[in-house]
Amino acid sequence: DADSNTTFVNQRMAEMLGYTMAEMINQPLFAFMDEEGKTIAAENVERRRQGIKEQHDFKFRRKDGESLWVTIQTNPIIDRDGAYQGALGMISDITERKRAEDQVRTALAEKEMLLRELNHRTKNNLNIVASLIHLQAEASDNYQFRALAETLENRIRSIAQVHQMLYRA
């Protein structure tokens, strides 16, 4: 209704939130949310009062304290005089989709961390090899070996630069 109290609930919504229909009727909309949800819902209610209808993802709090992610499509109810009477919300449970998205985000973060570590180790190992070749060449009196070692060192440093460019890309 206009005061954000629940005036109608169907059996499926009550089951999703873990309440009976009777427990939900006349309860404030905010009774089914955590503090973050209440803040977001207050902004959404204000948009309904302005006549704005929209669809968005939203997190409710079940009776047992667990989260219930939904896609909610809301439409304001306006009387003939243009006064806000309340809103109608159509809800679809997307909790499993949100869990899957979280798992994908977690897996991606782990892979990005592994990629950074692999890049770091590869870069360090190439620098170590190039430095060892440089030290060996410095210790040698053989001109041909020194020229060959310098060429090899430059090639390894080039590989390291290509590797770094690929990593950045």
ChimeraX attribute file (.defattr): number of C-alpha atoms within 10 A of each C-alpha:
attribute: neighborCount
match mode: 1-to-1
recipient: residues
	/A:1	17
	/A:2	16
	/A:3	11
	/A:4	17
	/A:5	16
	/A:6	19
	/A:7	13
	/A:8	12
	/A:9	16
	/A:10	10
	/A:11	11
	/A:12	12
	/A:13	17
	/A:14	18
	/A:15	12
	/A:16	16
	/A:17	19
	/A:18	17
	/A:19	15
	/A:20	16
	/A:21	15
	/A:22	12
	/A:23	11
	/A:24	22
	/A:25	15
	/A:26	14
	/A:27	14
	/A:28	14
	/A:29	20
	/A:30	18
	/A:31	16
	/A:32	19
	/A:33	21
	/A:34	15
	/A:35	11
	/A:36	9
	/A:37	16
	/A:38	17
	/A:39	12
	/A:40	13
	/A:41	18
	/A:42	14
	/A:43	12
	/A:44	17
	/A:45	20
	/A:46	11
	/A:47	15
	/A:48	23
	/A:49	20
	/A:50	13
	/A:51	17
	/A:52	13
	/A:53	17
	/A:54	14
	/A:55	13
	/A:56	11
	/A:57	14
	/A:58	18
	/A:59	23
	/A:60	21
	/A:61	19
	/A:62	20
	/A:63	15
	/A:64	9
	/A:65	13
	/A:66	12
	/A:67	17
	/A:68	19
	/A:69	21
	/A:70	21
	/A:71	17
	/A:72	19
	/A:73	15
	/A:74	19
	/A:75	19
	/A:76	22
	/A:77	19
	/A:78	17
	/A:79	10
	/A:80	7
	/A:81	6
	/A:82	9
	/A:83	13
	/A:84	18
	/A:85	15
	/A:86	20
	/A:87	19
	/A:88	16
	/A:89	15
	/A:90	12
	/A:91	18
	/A:92	14
	/A:93	17
	/A:94	17
	/A:95	15
	/A:96	12
	/A:97	12
	/A:98	15
	/A:99	12
	/A:100	12
	/A:101	12
	/A:102	12
	/A:103	12
	/A:104	12
	/A:105	12
	/A:106	12
	/A:107	12
	/A:108	12
	/A:109	12
	/A:110	12
	/A:111	12
	/A:112	12
	/A:113	12
	/A:114	12
	/A:115	13
	/A:116	13
	/A:117	12
	/A:118	13
	/A:119	18
	/A:120	12
	/A:121	12
	/A:122	15
	/A:123	17
	/A:124	13
	/A:125	13
	/A:126	19
	/A:127	16
	/A:128	12
	/A:129	15
	/A:130	21
	/A:131	15
	/A:132	14
	/A:133	20
	/A:134	17
	/A:135	12
	/A:136	13
	/A:137	20
	/A:138	14
	/A:139	10
	/A:140	12
	/A:141	9
	/A:142	10
	/A:143	10
	/A:144	11
	/A:145	14
	/A:146	18
	/A:147	12
	/A:148	13
	/A:149	21
	/A:150	17
	/A:151	13
	/A:152	16
	/A:153	21
	/A:154	14
	/A:155	13
	/A:156	18
	/A:157	18
	/A:158	13
	/A:159	14
	/A:160	20
	/A:161	14
	/A:162	12
	/A:163	16
	/A:164	15
	/A:165	10
	/A:166	10
	/A:167	12
	/A:168	8
	/A:169	6
